[in-house]
């Protein structure tokens, strides 16, 4: 028999494969409509970038058919949840931001900014509200890579209004200095600028604020971790041992600051020849995956070398937003969905189980 009670009980058999809890206790069922043997459901995912949406939909449909439904219509929504890591904050600098994701590396030159730009853009393309903070104060590249130029204006309340491109709100020190002018600042000034970008920018309501960190372990990372509750860090490395040695230092730094590690991504994991399709492992292979296993980290995957990433970075068109994205863009979109999934997992670990009577 099809009614609200039997449908709800049947849906308790459908689990979110990533969160390992049923979609009823996760409060994902928002509406149930029955018309004879036709069932219409509104289901809210924990992120618009849910990597397992199709599987959830198939499992829901199977349960409804088993119950006697002849027609199943699912309307999808999404409500990103706020993850709450263990660290505390003295002042709520970004009250409208649900999740802050730090993209970090142990050394420069591994493509951390490329990952930041494409992660933020991919999440926005999936339907999330996203901001991108360029915290690499002395080496800001985000404006060029996002194709954003100009100077932010002020809101009536005196806040800084970020510029926007591809649905991503962007802020960078580069917007406030002439092109080519070096920023020669000591650590306290760098930390102060990051705090100002958190406190004085009108970010509004965001599902994710992606922060492109400077390479290494310095005042910038310490300032971010002590100023706001960081949901987690995405570590970026290349396969070679020298990069892995440095990313281990970044890992240890975040662990000391009680910042969760969402996972690690391997950039430049190989070059695929566009003519013969042969893979050349320029920087070695499998380094990040082995590192992840050794340190019990989630491995997001390997991003191959792709000329379209470089071309997009120079032209201000992220690879994932290009009309004809290459293989690297496909991997990056998968990485973005996986990161969103890890954030959802963290947000629901301590979430109470919903009881529907």
Buried (B, 14 or more C-beta within 10 A) or exposed (E): EBEEEEBBEBBBBBBBEBBEBBBBBBBBBEEBEBEEBBBBBBBBBBBBBBBBBEBBBEBBBBBBBEBEBEEBBBEBEBBBBEBBBEBEEEEEBBEEBBBBBBBBBBBBEBBBBBBBBBBBBBBBBBBBBBBBBBBBBBBBBBBBBBBBEEEBEEEEEEBBBBBBBBBBBBBBBBBEEEEEEEBEBEEEBBBBBBBBBBBEBBBBEBBBBBBBBBBBBBBBBBBBBBBBBBBBBBBBBBBBEEBBEBBBEBBEBBEEBEBBBBBBBBBBBBBBEEEEEEEEEBBBBBBBBEBBEEBEBBBBBBBBBBEBBBEBBEEBBBBBBBEEBBBBBBBBBBBBBBBBBBBBBBBBEEBEEEEEE
